[in-house]
Amino acid sequence: QMQLVESGGGLVQAGGSLRLSCAASGRTFNSYGMAWFRQAPGKEREFVGFISWNNSTYYADSVKGRFAISRDNTKNTVYLQMNSLKPEDTAVYYCAAGRVSNYYDSEYLYWGQGTQVTVSS
């Protein structure tokens, strides 16, 4: 079992930045692929990006060039650095862990509780 706890969400103006953190415990973190997803009100959950166990990254087109995922295996933590935020980035952001590195949410085994990000215009 792995527990994931996100933090760092909040309210920011358009054009601003936030860094989300996801702290993991309970399993061998460095062997897991880690992903970020988000869900806006009234919309389906969507893929944001992932980082593989060996630090390969991949991003959704909507965030490419603005968001960056990194991981610190010594702290069992994955980060989502969000720059140039837009109102359409407003959502609950979730981190997920799995023995995969892809954009299929169904293949991730463990999920955090989510953290709210609100971008005002």
HUVENWO-V116454 format. One record per run of one state. SS is the DSSP state (a for helix, b for strand, c for the rest). FROM is the first residue (numbers start at 0). TO is the last residue. If there is no record, write none. Layout:
# HUVENWO-V116454
ss=SS from=FROM to=TO
ss=SS from=FROM to=TO
This chain:
# HUVENWO-V116454
ss=c from=0 to=1
ss=b from=2 to=6
ss=c from=7 to=8
ss=b from=9 to=12
ss=c from=13 to=16
ss=b from=17 to=24
ss=c from=25 to=27
ss=a from=28 to=30
ss=c from=31 to=31
ss=b from=32 to=38
ss=c from=39 to=44
ss=b from=45 to=50
ss=c from=51 to=55
ss=b from=56 to=58
ss=c from=59 to=65
ss=b from=66 to=71
ss=c from=72 to=75
ss=b from=76 to=81
ss=c from=82 to=85
ss=a from=86 to=88
ss=c from=89 to=89
ss=b from=90 to=97
ss=c from=98 to=103
ss=a from=104 to=106
ss=c from=107 to=108
ss=b from=109 to=110
ss=c from=111 to=113
ss=b from=114 to=119
ss=c from=120 to=120
